[in-house]
Amino acid sequence: MKKLFINIIVSIFVVATASSFASEEAHESSHDAAPAKSGAEVAKQCVACHGEDGNSLTPNFPRIAGQHADYMLHTLKSYKNGDRKNAIMAGIVAALSEEEMKNVAAFYAGQTGLSVVNIDDESKH
């Protein structure tokens, strides 16, 4: 009878400890994952090279305003996984989540970019 009592006490202790540990782990992981930044928030770190609205003022950096969001996302993922090589971009995207990359791609896709002139349209020359 004494052994049964000890086994019950030990089982209760093990179950209580395991559920407490699982609860703490879930609580910690919910605090570790910060909410994704908006596209405008992420874009703040892009201003120095790509300009405030994605229209770079220098030819050294591409104008990304108005770029297709799916192309931008593909490009950002390529910098992150190393398929595209650029130390500055690799460093920037390393800290971005997938959702943040989608957000910033959508942000720049919504900006007004360069207009394209049809060379066959004589009225625009």
Secondary structure, DSSP 8 states (H G I E B T S, - for coil): -HHHHHHHHHHHHHHHHHHHHHHHHHHHHHHHS-----HHHHHTTTHHHH-TTS--SSTTS---TT--HHHHHHHHHHHHHTSS--HHHHHHHTT--HHHHHHHHHHHHTS-------TT-GGG-
